[in-house]
Amino acid sequence: MNLNLKKPICFFDLETTGINISKDRIVEIAILKVFPDGKEVSKTWLVNPEMPIPAEVTEIHGISDTDVADAPTFKVLAKDIYGMIKDSDLAGFNSNRFDIPLLAEEMLRADVDFDMKSTLAVDVQTIFHKMEQRTLVAAYKFYCDKDLENAHSAAADTYATYEVLKAQVEKYEDLENDTKFLSEFSSRKQFADFAGFLVFNKDNEECFAFGKHKNKRVVDVLNDEPGYFGWILNADFPLYTKKVLTAIKLRSFNNKLS
């Protein structure tokens, strides 16, 4: 079967130096772009992370410092990567909680103004966990009846994720073959940023999701305690979280002027 797409969707997977969204870097990125007419275009890049790859991480994905020594940095690749995904929705396996937030950090460090305002995100892992509670290897076997060879290779994982989503849509009558539906179904919570530090309340207002101001509206905190904004900007929070917080502050300021 083919996915019912209103615009292209890019399945992607990252191999990285670790799992810290703010500090770790991409060492490999694979993108499979699927168009509404079924056409597929794929591309994989090795990336020099400009930091050592820990030995225990190399044991997982097989990419070493030597492998990426002569690879371009993400900043060099950023415009090409963004050019491939900018007109598309995004999909991946655990992508809402890891791949998209980390990709956003890399893009912002490379001075690419990355945001998801007009982009839907489909997390195949969330659909799988809601339906079956398994891993990608098990998902591939369960839905596609295939063994996933070269697991933790970005290209292999990316294509497997694409095949799993198609099989999920075909298997479950409750799943609509529609990117917007799949995006909403695979969302765990309504986050205002990617990392979950800012969430929407029932009135669709941004609130803090951590610390002493948890569940308080961002606009109220920034108004009552202006120094909190500066503290977050100077602390070790993801760049995208800071970008969203800055936009909220500017919006609030403009509302006061109008």
Residue, then its C-alpha position, 0 to 999 in steps of 0.5 A: m500500500n501507499l501512504n495517503l500524503k498531502k505533501p512529502i514526508c521525510f523518514f529520517d534517523l540519526e546516529t549520534t555521539g550520545i543521547n544528550i540533546s543539548k550537548d551531543r552531535i550527529v555522526e550520521i543522518a539518513i533521510l528517505k523522502v516519500f512524495p505523494d505520488g509514491k516516488e522515493v528519494s534517499k540520502t545518507w551523510l556521515v558527519n564530523p561531530e567535532m567531538p570524540i565519539p565515546a567507545e561505548v557509543t561506537e559499539i552500538h552504531g559502529i561509527s568511529d572517530t576515524d570513520v568521520a575524520d574526513a567527513p564534513t561538519f553539520k554546519v557544512l551540510a545543514k543547508d543541503i539537509y534542510g533543503m531536502i526536508k523543508d517542504s515535508d512532514l517528518a517521521g521517525f522511530n522515537s523521533n518526537r523525543f530524540d531525533i527531531p529535538l537533536l536535529a533542531e539543535e544542530m540546525l540552530r547551531a548552524d544558523v538555520d532557522f528551523d521550526m515545526k510550525s507548518t510541519l507534522a511529525v509522525d512517531v512510528q515508535t509511539i504508534f507501535h508502543k500504543m498498539e504492541q509495546r515493542t522495539l524497532v527490531a521486534a516491530y519490523k519482525f512483527y509488522c513486516d515479517k522480516d529480520l532487521e539486518n544492520a540494525h543501528s545503521a541509519a539507512a537500514d533503520t530509516y527504511a525499516t521505519y517507513e515499511v513499519l508505518k505502512a504496515q501499521v496503517e494497513k493492519y489497524e482499521d483505527l489508523e487513518n491513512d492521513t499524516k495529520f491523524l498519524s501525527e496527532f495519534s503518535s504525539r504523547k503530549q502537547f509540547a510547545d518546544f521539542a524537549g518538553f520543558l514547555v507544554f500547552n495547557k487546556d487553553n492552548e497557553e504555554c506553561f512551564a513543565f519543570g521546576k518551581h514554576k511548573n504548570k504556571r503560564v510562561v507569560d505570567v512568570l516572565n512578567d512577575e519574575p523577569g530574571y527567570f528568562g535570563w537564567i534560562l537563556n544562560a543555562d544548559f537548555p536546548l537552543y530550540t527551547k530558548k528560541v520558543l521562549t524568546a518568541i513568547k516573550l516578544r509576542s507578550f511584549n508586542n501584545k502590551l504595545s498594541 
